[in-house]
Amino acid sequence: MKTAAELAAEQAAYWNGPGGEGWLAAYQRIQRAIGEIGELGLRAAAARAGEHVIDIGCGTGDTTAALARAVGLTGHVLGVDISETLIATARAHRLDNATFVVGDAATHPFQAGHYDLVFSRFGVMFFADPVAAFRNIRRALKPRGRLVFVAWRTPQENPWGTTPVRAAQPFLPPQQRPGPEDPGQFSFGDRGRVERILGEAGFSALGFEPIDRQIWMGDSVAEVVAGAGRFGPLARAFAGAEPAAIERAKQAIAEVLTPHEGPDGVRLPGACWLVQANAS
């Protein structure tokens, strides 16, 4: 079993390498796919004028910019991401009331008791030691501060993410599956686990709202297949596969996605949690 330090190092290496590069390459597609869900999270967060906010896993800074507009020039937003690649792009927003830093929110030395709100759009599922990470986040909040984040539910509830992978797997080198306590895209799918993590970290008044949407994956099956190996779990698998195996995998992905192609593109079901909690 890998230690928390080893898992954290893996995440840092990935997001400062192929993960960050892949996210930028697929940026427009990702925004179209999850933009509406992010808006629901921001609406629930309800950042107010004059508030101080942390945006965890801020990526290219779009959610940070939205939060900065909400808090106004009397407030401030700190965008934190482990990827220098993504933070460099985020800084191009040039926001007067926001700062971007490269760092791991699990250990970053936030100013204690300073923040009114911590927000994250799909950025909290990758902590190597989630209890320690959320304790660090909670220390940054004021006593009446609040936490709001969006995270994917279980793999079974997210065919948009699992269907292409399952179709391609028979043709590709085997990949190590994350354990139930390992960081990963769907690691916050189990509500009971998330409740335990937040409870042990000291948060209270936990609220879970399920969000179910059809996730747009591309304008056509051909477009989805063309980008299949650029980002995410298939990128890792494709990197170690022979060209002929990759071609067979892509054919299998095309076959399984074809029934889901419609006038507005390829869409499959997606499911996430909108989680809210109080610092005390």
N, C-alpha and C positions, 0 to 999 in steps of 0.2 A: 504494500500500500504506500502511495506517495505521501510525503509530508505536506503540510500546508505551505511551507516555503517553496517546495518543488512545484506544487500546483500553481502558486502565484507567479513563479518564474516562467512557467509555461505560458500562462495567460499574457504576461508582459511581452514575451518573445513573439507570440502569435500576433498580438494587436500592434506591435511595432514592426511587424513584417508583413506576411501575406494577408493577415486579417484586416489590418488598416488599409492596405493597398486595395484589397478586394472590395471593402466597403466603399471606398472612394470611386472605384470603377463602376460599381453597381448603384451609386448614390441615387440617381433619379428613379430607378426602379424601386429601391427600398423606400424612398419617400412616398411614392405613390401607393406602395403596399401597406405601409403602417401609419401614414400621415393622419388618417381619420382617428385611429386608436390613440395616437399621441395627443390629438386635440381633446379627446374625451378626458385623458389624464390631466391635461393642463386646466381644463374647465373645473375638474374636481379639486385640483390644487388651489385654485382661486387666489393666486398671488395678488396682494394688495399694494397700493401705493405706499412707498416708504419701507417695505419689508426687505429683509436680507435673506437671500435664498441660495441654496447649493443645488446645482444640477449635476447629478452623478451619472457618469458615462455619457457626457454631453456630446460626444462625437464631433460632428462638423458645426455644432453650435446653433442649430435651428431652434431647438427647444429653449436654449439659453436666451436667444434673441426674443422669443415670445415672452418669456418670463421677465426680461429686462423692460419690455414695453409695458408690462403690467405693473411693475413696481415703480416705474418712472425714475426721474433723476434724483429723487430723494431716497431711493432704494438702491440695492446693489445685488448682482447675481455672480456667484463664483461657479464657473464651469470647470469640472474636473473630469479628466479622462486619462487612461493609462497609455494611450497612443499618441506619440509625438506627431505622427503623420496626420491624425485627425485634428489634433489641437492646432497645428499649423494652419489648416484650412479654417478652423473656427475663428482664429484670430483675424481673419480677413473681414469678419463682420464689423470690426472697429467700433465696438459699442462703448459709449461713454460711461455707462453704468454697469459694465460687466468685465470680469477678469477671467482669463483662461489659464489653467495650470495643468501641467503633465504630472499625474500622480495617481496613486492607488488610494481610493477613498477608504479602504479598510485600515490604512495606517497614516493617512495624511494628517498633519498637525493642524486641524481646523481650530479656529479661535473658539474656545469653550463657551457655551451658553450665549452665543452671539446670533444665531440664525433663527428666523421665524418658520422657515419651511425648507424641507429637503424633498426634491423631486427627482424622479428618474423614469425615463422611457426605455425599457428593456436594457437597463444597465446594471442591475443588482444581482443577476443570476450567476455571476462568474467569480464571486468571492471564494477564495480557498478556505477561509474560516469565517462563514457568514455571521456567526454569533459575535465574534470579536469585531467584525467589520461594522455591524449595526450598533454595537456598543460605542464604537468610535464615532459613528454618525450621531447617535443620540447625545453624546457629550457635547456635540457642536450646537445642538438645539437649545433654545430657551426653554424654561420649565413648561410653558404652554405651547411650545413649538409642535409642528405637525409634520408627518411623513406621508408622502403620496407617491406611489410608483405603479407602473404597469409591467407585468411579467407574463410570459407564455404559460399556459396550463400544460397538461400532460401531452406527450407525443401522440397518444391515441386520439386526442381531441384536435390535433393539428395536422390533418392530411396534407396541407400545403407544404409542410416541411418534411414530412416523412414519406409521402408517396413516391417522389422521384428517387429518394435514397433506397427504398425497398426494391424498386424496379431495377436499379443499377447494381445492387449488391452482388448478385450471383456472378457478375462478370469482372469484378474488381477485387484487389487484395483485401483480405479481412481487416476491419478497423476495430480498435479497442473501444468497447462501449463504456461510457462513464457509469460509475457506481451510483447508488441512490443518494450518497452524500457528496458526490463530486460536483464541481462547478460545471455548468453547461447551459445551453439554450433553454432546456425544459426542466431545469433543476428546481424551479419554484412551482412546478405543476401541482404538487401534493399540498393541498391547503393545510393539512395537519402539520406538515414539516415547516411551512412558513410561519404558522402560528407559534410553533415551538421556538423557532429562531428568534422571532420578534419578542416573544415573551421573555426568553432568557436574556435578551439584550436590554430589557427594561421598558419596552413600549407597552402601551395600554390602549383600551378602546379600539381594538382591531376591527376593521371593516373590510369585507371582501365582496366585490361586485363582479359577477361574471360578464365578460364582453365576448360576444360571438359574432364574427363577421366572415364574409367571403373574402379571402385574401387574393388580390390581383397579383399574378405572377409574371405576366407579360402580355403583349398584344397578340401573340400567336404561339403555338407549340414550338414552331421553329425558333422563335426568339428565345423562349425559355431553355430549349435544348442547347442553343448556341452559348448561352451564358452559364450552363449548369456547372461547369468546373471552375468558375472564376472566384467563387466565394462560398463559404460554408463547408459542411462536412464532405460534400462531393469534391471540393477542391483538394482536400487532403488525399482522398482516395484516388483521384485522377493523377495526382502527382507521382504515385508509385505504380501506375498501370501502363501496360503496353498500348500503343496506339490502336491496335485492332480490338483490344478489350474495351477501350474507351468508346470506340465507335459502336460496338455491340451494346454497351451500357446506354449510350445516347439513343439508340434505336428503341431500347426497352422503355426508356423514359418517354419518348415520343408516343409510343403505343398506349401507355397508361394515362397520359395526359390528354390525348385526343378527344375523349368523350367530354372533357371539361372545357373545351374551347367554344366560345360563343362570340357574339357580335362585339362585346366589350372586352374581349381577351380571355385569357386562361385564369380561372378562379377556382380555388378549393377552400374548404372550410378552415377557419382558424379560431382559436379560443385563448383568451387570456384573463388574468385577474387584474382588476383595479383595486389596489390595496391602500387603505388609509389607516393611520395610527397616530397616537399622541405620545409625546415624549414623557409625559407623566400622568 
